[in-house]
Amino acid sequence: MKKSTLALAVAAALTGFGSFAYADTTLYGSARVSIDYSDPNSNNFDKNSPDSNWDVYNNSSRLGVRGEEDLGGGLAAIYQYEFGVDVTEGGNFNGNRPKWVGLKGASWGSVTVGTQWTPYYNVIGIGDIFNSSRVFNSTNSFAASTTTSPVLNTYLGNTFGLRMDNSLIYTSPNWSGFGVQAMLVMNGTCPPNDPQTTSELCKADSSNKLPANLSNGVDMWNISASYKNGPFFAGATYMALDGDSFKTTLPSGQTLSSVPAWDGDQWGLAFGYNSGPFAVSFAYENGDLNTVYSGTSQNYYLTGQYTFGNNIIRASYGYLAPDDSWIWLTSGPGAVRLEQGDLNNYAIGYQYNFSKRTRVWAEYMGTSANGDFYGDLGVLSLGTRVDF
């Protein structure tokens, strides 16, 4: 059965059997599963150090449909509807994977609305080269770092720099290698409409969605500009939230800040070179729109890749550091001051391609942590991926 025919059958099953005028639709997917060995060593102040463990791990497997309809005069309707699929534990059709619809013009670019990859990721994500979804990520939050297992924190765009729902994006055409993107996120309100504390924000969850109640208008905006010419890539991006600061001033004069900073901003630069068997990239991030640290922090991330035949070897190194080494964790007479500390992240990997659609990999990733919040971690990932 052709992909387009199967996609229509899936669409009919999801929406019923009414009369529809279908565009050219393609069904696609990717199954990505690994066997991971994790060796955590926590140095946070609670001294929570979980045991080493084996796990059959899902690496962002997905299933989706996408398509385009020619409307004439250089105008086309475009869409994508993608679900996260957990092939290890049955958690199907989950996560805020891309789901959007829009219009595209040959001369002016495109406008799309829905849940979408951010312009921020489309620049900094040049360093997202490994198969394991653990590598280019920051799955932990600052607030939970004292009570959960150590995790890898390699990407300061972990909170608002991946995919955003309730978003409107303009993407320019390609002007001899130059391109720009602009995103607006409007997430609405819910009671109470004028929150005084972070606990009154709502509609936030673990899938990187922006809370409601930040503002009465545009809650977040993100812009980017990039240039790609032959083997060279360069990009810059900036994102900001339009919310309250939710800061508390202690009698000592110290300030307790929310994490992330709901009125903060973050920017990044990325550069890449890909020629023949060699590929390298470097990215820099700076800001407080993340849950890795309290306050402004920086991230330096370098990757390299070499391809020979059906084989690919990869390596990366990242360094994260906060501006404020010492912070106050609580207020009151028993206020606790802790050291945030820096993080050194590294990864190496080998991939063998059986075909254009099927591969296997062996990757090792780890983090070396200083300070009172994060712990050391090493993870070995042995996996396979099949695309269709």
C-alpha positions as CSV (number, residue, x, y, z in Angstrom):
1,M,0.0,0.0,0.0
2,K,1.4,3.4,-0.9
3,K,2.2,5.8,1.9
4,S,-0.4,8.3,0.7
5,T,-3.2,5.7,0.5
6,L,-2.3,4.4,4.0
7,A,-2.2,7.9,5.3
8,L,-5.7,8.5,4.1
9,A,-6.9,5.3,5.7
10,V,-5.3,6.5,9.0
11,A,-6.9,9.9,8.6
12,A,-10.3,8.3,8.0
13,A,-10.0,6.1,11.1
14,L,-9.1,9.2,13.2
15,T,-11.8,11.5,11.9
16,G,-14.6,9.3,10.8
17,F,-16.0,8.5,7.3
18,G,-17.4,11.8,6.1
19,S,-16.7,13.4,2.8
20,F,-13.2,15.0,2.6
21,A,-11.1,16.7,-0.1
22,Y,-7.7,15.2,0.5
23,A,-4.4,16.9,-0.2
24,D,-1.3,15.0,-1.2
25,T,-0.6,13.2,2.1
26,T,2.3,11.1,3.2
27,L,2.5,8.8,6.2
28,Y,5.8,8.6,7.9
29,G,7.4,7.3,11.1
30,S,10.5,6.4,13.0
31,A,11.0,3.6,15.6
32,R,14.0,4.3,17.8
33,V,14.7,2.0,20.7
34,S,17.8,1.3,22.8
35,I,19.0,-0.7,25.7
36,D,20.6,1.8,28.1
37,Y,22.9,1.3,31.1
38,S,22.9,4.2,33.5
39,D,25.4,4.8,36.3
40,P,24.4,7.8,38.4
41,N,26.4,9.4,41.2
42,S,24.6,12.2,42.9
43,N,26.4,15.0,44.7
44,N,23.4,17.1,45.6
45,F,22.9,18.2,49.2
46,D,20.3,15.5,49.8
47,K,22.9,12.9,48.9
48,N,20.4,11.0,46.8
49,S,22.4,8.5,44.8
50,P,20.2,5.9,42.9
51,D,21.5,2.5,41.9
52,S,22.9,1.7,38.5
53,N,20.3,0.2,36.2
54,W,19.4,-1.2,32.8
55,D,16.4,0.1,30.8
56,V,14.8,-0.5,27.4
57,Y,14.5,3.1,26.4
58,N,12.4,4.9,23.8
59,N,14.3,7.6,21.9
60,S,11.5,9.9,20.6
61,S,9.8,7.4,18.3
62,R,7.1,9.1,16.3
63,L,4.3,8.6,13.7
64,G,2.8,11.3,11.6
65,V,1.2,12.5,8.4
66,R,2.2,15.6,6.3
67,G,1.2,17.0,3.0
68,E,0.7,19.9,0.7
69,E,-2.1,21.0,-1.6
70,D,-1.4,23.2,-4.6
71,L,-4.0,26.1,-4.5
72,G,-2.7,27.7,-7.7
73,G,-1.0,31.0,-8.4
74,G,2.1,29.9,-6.4
75,L,0.1,29.3,-3.2
76,A,-0.1,26.0,-1.3
77,A,-1.7,24.7,1.8
78,I,0.7,22.8,4.0
79,Y,0.3,20.7,7.2
80,Q,1.8,18.2,9.5
81,Y,0.3,16.1,12.3
82,E,2.8,14.0,14.3
83,F,2.4,11.9,17.5
84,G,5.1,10.7,19.9
85,V,4.9,6.9,20.1
86,D,6.5,5.0,23.0
87,V,7.2,1.6,21.6
88,T,8.7,0.4,24.9
89,E,5.8,1.0,27.3
90,G,2.7,1.6,25.1
91,G,2.4,5.4,25.7
92,N,1.2,6.1,22.2
93,F,0.0,9.4,20.7
94,N,1.7,11.5,23.4
95,G,3.9,14.5,23.7
96,N,3.9,17.9,22.0
97,R,5.2,16.7,18.6
98,P,4.7,19.0,15.6
99,K,1.0,19.6,14.7
100,W,0.4,22.6,12.5
101,V,-1.3,24.0,9.4
102,G,-0.5,26.9,7.2
103,L,-0.1,28.6,3.8
104,K,3.1,28.8,1.7
105,G,3.8,31.2,-1.1
106,A,6.6,30.9,-3.7
107,S,7.7,34.5,-3.2
108,W,6.9,35.4,0.4
109,G,7.6,32.3,2.5
110,S,5.1,30.6,4.8
111,V,2.8,31.2,7.8
112,T,2.0,28.2,10.0
113,V,-0.1,27.9,13.2
114,G,-0.1,25.1,15.9
115,T,2.6,23.2,17.8
116,Q,6.0,23.7,16.1
117,W,9.7,23.5,16.3
118,T,11.0,26.9,17.5
119,P,13.3,29.2,15.5
120,Y,15.7,28.8,18.5
121,Y,16.1,25.0,17.9
122,N,16.4,25.5,14.2
123,V,19.6,27.4,14.9
124,I,21.1,25.8,18.0
125,G,19.9,22.3,17.1
126,I,22.7,22.0,14.6
127,G,24.5,20.2,17.4
128,D,21.7,17.6,17.8
129,I,23.6,14.8,16.0
130,F,23.4,11.7,18.3
131,N,20.8,9.0,18.1
132,S,20.1,8.8,21.8
133,S,17.5,11.4,22.8
134,R,19.4,11.7,26.2
135,V,22.3,13.5,24.7
136,F,21.0,16.8,23.4
137,N,18.6,17.5,26.2
138,S,18.0,18.8,29.7
139,T,15.3,16.6,31.0
140,N,15.7,17.6,34.6
141,S,14.4,20.8,36.3
142,F,16.4,22.9,38.7
143,A,13.7,22.5,41.4
144,A,13.7,18.7,41.2
145,S,17.4,18.2,40.9
146,T,17.8,17.4,44.6
147,T,15.3,14.6,44.7
148,T,15.7,12.8,41.3
149,S,18.3,10.8,39.5
150,P,21.1,12.8,37.9
151,V,20.4,13.5,34.2
152,L,22.3,15.0,31.3
153,N,22.0,18.8,30.9
154,T,23.5,19.8,27.6
155,Y,21.0,22.3,26.0
156,L,19.8,25.5,27.7
157,G,16.9,25.6,25.3
158,N,15.4,22.7,27.2
159,T,12.4,24.5,28.5
160,F,11.2,26.9,25.7
161,G,13.6,26.2,22.8
162,L,12.2,22.9,21.5
163,R,8.6,22.8,20.4
164,M,6.0,25.3,21.4
165,D,2.2,24.9,21.2
166,N,-0.2,27.8,20.6
167,S,2.4,29.3,18.2
168,L,2.4,31.3,15.0
169,I,5.5,31.2,12.8
170,Y,6.6,33.1,9.8
171,T,9.3,31.5,7.7
172,S,10.9,33.6,4.9
173,P,11.9,32.2,1.5
174,N,15.5,31.3,0.9
175,W,17.3,34.5,-0.2
176,S,20.5,33.1,-1.7
177,G,21.2,31.2,1.5
178,F,19.8,33.7,3.9
179,G,16.6,33.0,5.9
180,V,14.7,34.4,8.9
181,Q,12.0,33.0,11.2
182,A,9.7,34.7,13.7
183,M,7.5,33.0,16.3
184,L,4.7,34.4,18.5
185,V,3.2,32.2,21.3
186,M,-0.2,33.2,22.7
187,N,-1.2,30.8,25.4
188,G,-4.4,32.4,26.8
189,T,-5.5,32.7,30.4
190,C,-7.1,30.6,33.1
191,P,-8.3,31.5,36.6
192,P,-6.8,33.5,38.3
193,N,-6.1,35.9,35.4
194,D,-3.5,38.0,37.3
195,P,-1.2,35.6,39.2
196,Q,0.8,36.9,42.1
197,T,3.0,33.7,42.5
198,T,4.4,31.1,40.2
199,S,2.0,28.5,41.7
200,E,-0.9,30.3,40.1
201,L,0.4,29.8,36.6
202,C,-1.5,27.0,34.8
203,K,-1.5,24.8,31.8
204,A,2.2,23.9,32.2
205,D,3.5,20.3,32.0
206,S,6.6,18.3,31.4
207,S,6.4,18.5,27.6
208,N,7.9,22.0,27.4
209,K,4.6,23.9,27.1
210,L,4.4,27.5,28.2
211,P,2.1,28.2,31.1
212,A,-1.0,30.4,30.7
213,N,-1.5,33.6,32.6
214,L,1.9,35.1,31.8
215,S,0.3,38.0,30.0
216,N,-2.9,39.1,28.2
217,G,-1.3,39.1,24.8
218,V,1.9,37.6,23.4
219,D,3.5,35.4,26.1
220,M,6.7,34.6,24.2
221,W,8.4,35.6,21.0
222,N,11.4,34.1,19.2
223,I,13.3,35.3,16.1
224,S,16.2,33.8,14.2
225,A,18.4,34.5,11.2
226,S,20.6,32.0,9.4
227,Y,22.9,31.7,6.4
228,K,23.7,28.4,4.6
229,N,26.0,28.3,1.6
230,G,27.6,25.0,0.6
231,P,29.3,23.5,3.6
232,F,28.9,26.6,5.8
233,F,26.2,27.4,8.3
234,A,25.8,30.4,10.6
235,G,22.8,31.4,12.7
236,A,21.6,33.7,15.5
237,T,18.5,33.5,17.6
238,Y,16.8,35.3,20.5
239,M,13.7,34.5,22.6
240,A,11.9,36.3,25.4
241,L,9.0,35.8,27.8
242,D,6.6,38.6,28.7
243,G,5.7,37.6,32.3
244,D,6.2,38.7,35.9
245,S,9.5,38.3,37.7
246,F,8.1,36.6,40.8
247,K,11.3,37.6,42.7
248,T,11.5,37.6,46.5
249,T,13.9,39.9,48.4
250,L,15.3,38.5,51.6
251,P,16.2,40.7,54.7
252,S,19.8,40.1,53.8
253,G,19.3,41.8,50.5
254,Q,19.7,38.6,48.5
255,T,17.1,37.7,45.9
256,L,15.2,34.5,45.3
257,S,14.4,34.1,41.6
258,S,11.9,31.8,39.9
259,V,13.3,29.1,37.7
260,P,12.9,29.7,34.8
261,A,12.7,33.5,34.8
262,W,9.2,34.2,33.5
263,D,10.2,37.7,32.5
264,G,13.6,36.6,31.1
265,D,15.3,36.1,27.7
266,Q,17.9,33.9,26.1
267,W,20.0,34.1,22.9
268,G,22.4,31.9,21.0
269,L,24.8,31.6,18.1
270,A,25.6,28.5,16.0
271,F,28.2,27.7,13.3
272,G,28.7,24.6,11.2
273,Y,30.9,23.2,8.5
274,N,30.0,20.0,6.6
275,S,32.2,18.9,3.7
276,G,32.9,15.4,2.5
277,P,33.3,13.0,5.4
278,F,33.8,15.7,8.0
279,A,31.2,17.8,9.9
280,V,31.8,20.1,12.9
281,S,29.5,22.5,14.8
282,F,29.8,25.0,17.6
283,A,26.9,26.6,19.5
284,Y,26.8,29.2,22.3
285,E,23.8,30.0,24.5
286,N,23.3,32.8,27.1
287,G,20.2,33.6,29.2
288,D,17.8,32.6,32.0
289,L,15.0,30.9,30.1
290,N,16.0,27.4,31.2
291,T,15.6,25.1,34.2
292,V,19.2,24.1,34.5
293,Y,20.3,27.1,36.7
294,S,18.8,30.0,38.7
295,G,19.7,33.2,36.9
296,T,21.7,33.8,33.7
297,S,23.9,31.0,32.5
298,Q,26.0,30.1,29.5
299,N,26.5,26.9,27.4
300,Y,29.4,26.1,25.0
301,Y,28.7,23.1,22.8
302,L,31.1,21.6,20.3
303,T,30.5,18.5,18.0
304,G,32.4,16.6,15.4
305,Q,31.5,13.8,13.0
306,Y,33.4,11.6,10.5
307,T,31.8,9.3,7.9
308,F,33.5,6.4,6.1
309,G,31.5,4.0,4.1
310,N,28.4,2.9,6.1
311,N,30.1,4.0,9.4
312,I,29.8,7.2,11.3
313,I,31.8,8.3,14.4
314,R,30.6,11.2,16.5
315,A,31.9,13.1,19.5
316,S,30.8,16.2,21.5
317,Y,31.8,18.3,24.5
318,G,29.7,20.9,26.3
319,Y,30.4,23.2,29.2
320,L,27.6,24.9,31.2
321,A,28.2,27.5,33.8
322,P,26.0,29.9,35.8
323,D,26.8,33.6,36.5
324,D,25.8,33.2,40.1
325,S,27.8,30.4,41.7
326,W,26.1,30.7,45.1
327,I,22.3,31.2,45.5
328,W,19.7,31.2,48.2
329,L,17.4,28.2,48.0
330,T,14.9,29.3,50.7
331,S,13.9,32.4,52.6
332,G,13.4,32.9,56.3
333,P,15.6,32.4,59.4
334,G,16.7,29.0,58.1
335,A,17.7,30.2,54.7
336,V,20.0,27.8,52.8
337,R,22.8,29.0,50.5
338,L,24.0,26.5,47.9
339,E,26.5,26.3,45.1
340,Q,25.1,25.8,41.6
341,G,28.4,24.6,40.1
342,D,29.3,24.1,36.4
343,L,28.7,21.0,34.3
344,N,31.0,19.3,31.8
345,N,29.2,17.1,29.3
346,Y,30.7,14.7,26.8
347,A,29.6,12.0,24.3
348,I,31.1,9.6,21.8
349,G,29.2,7.4,19.4
350,Y,29.4,4.9,16.6
351,Q,26.7,4.3,14.0
352,Y,26.4,1.7,11.3
353,N,23.9,2.1,8.4
354,F,22.4,-1.1,7.0
355,S,20.5,1.1,4.6
356,K,19.2,4.7,4.3
357,R,16.3,3.7,6.7
358,T,17.9,1.3,9.1
359,R,20.8,1.8,11.5
360,V,22.3,0.6,14.8
361,W,24.3,2.6,17.2
362,A,26.6,2.4,20.3
363,E,26.9,5.7,22.2
364,Y,28.3,6.7,25.6
365,M,27.4,10.0,27.2
366,G,28.3,11.5,30.5
367,T,28.3,14.5,32.7
368,S,30.8,15.6,35.4
369,A,29.1,18.0,37.9
370,N,30.4,20.5,40.5
371,G,28.3,22.2,43.2
372,D,25.4,21.1,45.3
373,F,22.6,20.4,42.8
374,Y,23.7,18.0,40.1
375,G,25.5,14.7,40.1
376,D,27.8,12.8,37.8
377,L,26.2,10.4,35.3
378,G,27.4,7.9,32.7
379,V,25.0,6.3,30.2
380,L,25.8,3.5,27.6
381,S,23.2,3.3,24.8
382,L,22.9,0.4,22.4
383,G,20.1,1.0,19.9
384,T,18.4,0.6,16.6
385,R,16.4,2.9,14.4
386,V,14.1,2.1,11.5
387,D,12.5,5.0,9.5
388,F,9.5,4.6,7.1
